[in-house]
Every structure is written in structure tokens, then in C-alpha cells.
């Protein structure tokens, strides 16, 4: 049986004769992470097992505009922004206008609210990827292009999903952590509670009752975050999230 480490993504070959009849844990020899595995996957093929730990796939928007029309819309917005800058004697285009047309990459690691959240974000123009397991989330994070990570306490509970994600984020270098906006979507949380988010080493808390307003909340919060690091990003040559 082949399982994948949720932390470092190394593939582990486990002797099937020693596998118990229920969920079990294996310590990764590379990073010493405890990996949970389900014995019920014992009968699946190696290809199927590796496929289940591939990178979280993108979520397509069935209501999306054709690519040509979407591209033209972005061009029109950019031209309006340029015209506005010229009329006001500004030498640069307002950065907030750029945020309007930027399709941010969002990794969704949620339980019961996953479908609702992905639908809301995709229809608002975000590039959404949806993970079923911590391994899929880890594979997607490895490319370094994910800008926003949404997770919830009930994400992949059988595999300790939320705890594994939090552990991975806590282990990031400061330069990596600064490029990832971490959001907890939960039933008991208070939306935009900055103090609670700070204590938990995340960027934002969103109550599930505010999911309909998530695109607006996310856009405003990211705008504030980018303002905070505006001069730092300029000094280091880093792009805003």
C-alpha cells in the first residue's frame, strides 16, 4: 500500500501484511510527521492512491464568460483606469483598480461549507482550487502560487486536516508566510475579529453566517493587508497579494 506524507509529500510503501483492519498512523522517515491512513484504501490501485494525493484541482465556473469577452472586459477596465490617471495628472494607475481585475488564487480546504464557499468565490472571479485531503492541499501549496488559503475545523477530520494545515503554516519561513493569507471559516467565529486572528497566527476569521459576503470581506481585508506591506513590498520588489 502506498500513502503520501501530508507534510513533505514523500511516498511511503507500507507492507500490506502489517496493515491493521482500521485507521492507522505511520511516522514519515523524512520529516517525522505522523501520517494517518485508512485501511479501507488497501484495495485500491497504486494509481488511484497517488491520484487521491495529487494537487487540489481547480474549480470551474459554469456561468463564466467566454475567454474573449472576459479578456475584453479586463482591457476596458484597464483603459478606463489609464484614462482616469491621465485626466487627474497622475503618473500611475490606481492600484485599487488593478485589484478589481486581478484573479487571486484561493485554496479551499473546507468541510460542510465547501460547495457554498467555492460557488461564491468562483462567481466573484477568484481562481479557486478545492482540496479533499491535507495531502492535496500540500501539493497545491508547494507550487508557491497560492495567495489565499481558506480552511475550517471540519476539513478532512479523519486525517486531522485543520491541525496539519495550521502546523504547516506555522513552520513556514517569514517570507513564505507573508505571501499567504490564511482564513478560518467557522460557525462560532466573529468575522473580522483581528485580535482573535492574531492570537491564532491567521489573518482573518469569517463566520459561516457571512459566507455570502465573503468576496467583499476578502477583497477589503486583502486591500488593508497590501496597504500594510506596501512599502515593504516596494523595497523588496514583491508583488501585492
C-alpha positions, 0 to 999 in steps of 0.5 A: 500500500502506498500513502503520501506524507501530508507534510513533505509529500514523500511516498511511503510503501507500507507492507500490506501484511502489517496493515491493521483492519482500521485507521492507522498512523505511520511516522514519515522517515523524512520529516517525522510527521505522523501520517494517518491512513485508512485501511479501507484504501488497501484495495485500491490501485497504486494509481488511484492512491497517488491520484487521491494525493495529487494537487487540489484541482481547480474549480470551474465556473459554469456561468463564466464568460467566454475567454474573449469577452472576459479578456475584453472586459479586463482591457476596458477596465484597464483603459478606463483606469489609464484614462482616469490617471491621465485626466487627474495628472497622475503618473500611475494607475490606481492600484485599487483598480488593478485589484478589481481585475486581478484573479487571486488564487484561493485554496479551499480546504473546507468541510460542510461549507465547501460547495457554498464557499467555492460557488461564491468565490468562483462567481466573484472571479477568484481562481479557486482550487478545492482540496479533499485531503491535507495531502492535496492541499500540500501539493497545491501549496508547494507550487508557491502560487497560492495567495489565499488559503481558506480552511475550517475545523471540519476539513478532512477530520479523519486525517486531522486536516485543520491541525496539519494545515495550521502546523504547516503554516506555522513552520513556514519561513517569514517570507513564505508566510507573508505571501499567504493569507490564511482564513478560518471559516467557522460557525462560532467565529466573529468575522473580522475579529483581528485580535482573535486572528492574531492570537491564532497566527491567521489573518482573518476569521469569517463566520459561516453566517457571512459566507455570502459576503465573503468576496467583499470581506476578502477583497477589503481585508486583502486591500488593508493587508497590501496597504500594510506591506506596501512599502515593504513590498516596494523595497523588496520588489514583491508583488501585492497579494 
